[in-house]
């Protein structure tokens, strides 16, 4: 019986891949993943056997990984960033309970999630309590997403938005911005990072009332992570330009 590893390989650049992820990927008999992710990993491990699948085929992909493990292979199922955060780890554990997969061990190999790699680009936006909300309603009903946005805003959390906007969901993104605007001051400091650890990485620090319009000119897309500050978040000037900082409360004057 093989093991299935749920591996997060970080935002893209090999320098953000942990040593454990490297060890597991080098030792795996088969690497399983979504095409875009396999394209990134294949450059590093060209000799490996790969099982590639498309978007929205996650369940099929994970079932195949389980079958390979039942047949005795060690399998790495890859997610970008961290494997738990909107990744494949949870689904693999759920599938491991099925009778046909009895005895397959699932192990999670953590990775650097976009909240942390993107946060580092902006400075220190998540220096205090924060929450991460995905705006994708493929697997989560939209009313729950709205409820969580309201709750996060009323709790004065720093809010990190994953899966912010696709071509089909511009309206929903605007609704999400509307909810934030209703519940937060319009001059809350925000930032985004696009293509973290990949070619064309870009970022910007701005104010909440500017966010809504950014979906229209495609300034933000599905490879963007958005940071909405809390009431204390500020811009700090540095020789390299402004940074987004959420103070922890040291009281620097
Ligand atoms: N497991 C991943 C998240 C997958 S959900 C993680 O922990 O980072 C996909 C969303 O994550 C994207 O829509 C985007 O919001 C964010 N994301 C993932 N990789 C990114 C990158 N390289 N640059 C910017 N955002 C990224």
Boltz pocket constraint, residues with backbone or C-beta under 6 A from the ligand:
constraints:
  - pocket:
      binder: B
      contacts: [[A, 10], [A, 11], [A, 12], [A, 79], [A, 80], [A, 81], [A, 82], [A, 83], [A, 84], [A, 85], [A, 86], [A, 87], [A, 112], [A, 113], [A, 114], [A, 115], [A, 118], [A, 161], [A, 162], [A, 163], [A, 164], [A, 193], [A, 194], [A, 195], [A, 196], [A, 197], [A, 198], [A, 221], [A, 222], [A, 223], [A, 224], [A, 225], [A, 226]]
      max_distance: 6.0
